């Protein structure tokens, strides 16, 4: 079983570890990913005014590409590190893949197909009965991905009792 875990940094580590352990059994494979959209202002600061990611043939220079790659790597690591550490702490080795993309749902779905993941695990960041949930990344991956998708609810927050 190959589990692809897609996160934007809000998945509850305990919940992910528990579901992942059950899904992979004793010999499964785990990949943790996140999709980073590189802000246009960041590219402008690199002097990439003529680069149009939407379809122009112009491409960023090798220097710009390396800066963007470093940005994606650093930001991706920061977002995925809590999950990777939690999995590792429970004896579940996991690889990581940090991707640049303007459309997280399409990017996650494409990676799931490329990796031939058996299941994609991701989190719901909006209440499921709210209209905006159907426009969320989680909902789109569920609809568009050619692989099975398991959407985890947000972690339950336990409020401390009020003191008198």
C-alpha positions in Angstrom: 0.0 0.0 0.0 1.4 3.4 -1.0 -0.1 6.3 0.9 0.3 9.8 -0.4 -0.3 12.4 2.3 -1.0 15.9 1.0 -0.8 18.7 3.5 -0.9 22.5 3.7 0.4 22.3 7.2 -2.8 21.9 9.1 -3.3 18.2 9.3 -3.2 16.8 12.9 -0.1 14.6 13.2 -1.7 12.1 15.7 -4.6 11.5 13.4 -2.4 11.1 10.3 -0.1 8.7 12.1 -3.0 6.5 13.2 -4.7 6.4 9.8 -1.4 5.9 8.0 -0.4 3.0 10.3 -3.7 1.2 9.6 -3.5 1.8 5.9 0.1 0.7 5.2 0.0 -2.4 7.4 3.5 -3.7 8.0 5.3 -3.0 4.7 3.6 0.0 3.0 5.2 3.1 1.5 4.4 6.7 2.5 5.1 10.0 0.7 4.3 13.3 2.2 3.7 16.3 -0.2 2.7 19.9 -0.3 2.1 22.3 -3.1 3.7 25.7 -3.0 2.5 28.5 -5.1 5.4 30.9 -5.7 4.0 34.5 -5.4 4.2 36.6 -8.5 5.8 39.4 -6.4 8.6 36.9 -5.5 9.3 36.3 -9.2 9.2 40.1 -9.9 11.8 40.6 -7.2 14.0 38.1 -9.0 13.7 40.2 -12.2 11.4 37.7 -13.8 9.0 40.3 -15.1 9.0 38.7 -18.6 8.2 35.2 -17.2 4.6 34.2 -17.7 3.9 30.9 -16.1 0.4 30.8 -17.7 1.7 29.8 -21.1 4.4 32.1 -22.5 7.5 30.4 -23.9 9.7 32.6 -21.7 11.3 30.7 -18.9 13.0 31.9 -15.7 16.8 31.9 -15.9 18.8 29.1 -14.3 19.5 31.4 -11.4 15.9 32.2 -10.9 14.9 28.5 -11.2 17.4 27.7 -8.4 16.1 30.4 -6.2 12.5 29.2 -6.8 13.5 25.6 -6.1 15.2 26.6 -2.9 12.0 28.6 -1.9 9.8 25.6 -2.6 12.1 23.3 -0.7 12.4 25.5 2.4 8.7 26.3 2.5 7.7 22.7 1.8 10.0 21.3 4.5 8.5 23.8 7.0 5.0 22.7 6.2 5.7 18.9 6.1 8.2 18.6 8.9 5.7 18.1 11.7 4.1 15.2 9.9 7.4 13.7 8.8 8.7 13.9 12.4 5.5 12.3 13.8 5.6 9.5 11.3 9.3 8.9 11.9 8.8 9.0 15.7 6.3 6.1 15.3 8.6 4.1 13.1 6.9 4.9 9.8 9.5 6.0 7.3 8.3 8.6 4.8 9.6 10.3 1.7 8.8 13.9 0.9 8.0 15.7 -2.3 7.6 19.5 -2.5 6.0 20.8 -5.6 5.5 24.2 -7.1 2.1 24.8 -8.6 -0.7 27.3 -9.0 -3.5 24.6 -8.8 -2.9 22.4 -5.7 -5.7 20.0 -6.5 -4.5 19.3 -10.0 -0.9 19.0 -8.8 -1.8 16.6 -6.0 -4.0 14.5 -8.3 -1.2 14.4 -10.9 1.4 13.3 -8.3 -0.9 10.6 -7.0 -1.2 9.2 -10.5 2.5 9.5 -11.2 3.4 7.7 -8.0 0.6 5.2 -8.5 -0.5 5.9 -4.9 -3.1 3.5 -3.6 -4.7 6.2 -1.6 -4.4 10.0 -1.1 -4.8 11.2 2.5 -5.6 14.9 3.0 -7.4 17.1 5.4 -10.6 19.0 5.3 -10.0 22.7 6.2 -13.6 23.8 5.8 -16.8 22.5 7.4 -18.2 19.8 5.0 -21.7 21.2 5.0 -20.6 24.8 4.1 -21.0 25.7 0.4 -17.4 26.8 0.1 -16.2 23.2 1.0 -17.1 22.2 -2.5 -14.6 24.7 -3.9 -11.8 23.5 -1.5 -8.7 21.6 -2.5 -9.9 18.5 -0.7 -13.2 18.5 -2.5 -11.5 19.0 -5.9 -9.0 16.2 -5.3 -11.8 13.9 -4.2 -13.7 14.7 -7.5 -10.7 14.9 -9.9 -8.2 12.3 -8.6 -8.0 8.9 -10.3 -7.0 7.4 -7.0 -9.0 6.8 -3.9 -9.0 9.7 -1.5 -9.5 9.8 2.3 -10.3 13.2 3.7 -9.6 13.6 7.4 -11.6 16.2 9.5 -9.7 18.9 11.3 -8.3 17.9 14.7 -10.8 18.4 17.5 -9.8 21.3 19.7 -10.4 20.7 23.4 -11.1 23.9 25.2 -9.8 24.3 28.7 -12.6 24.6 31.3 -13.1 28.0 32.6 -11.9 28.7 36.2 -14.2 30.4 38.6 
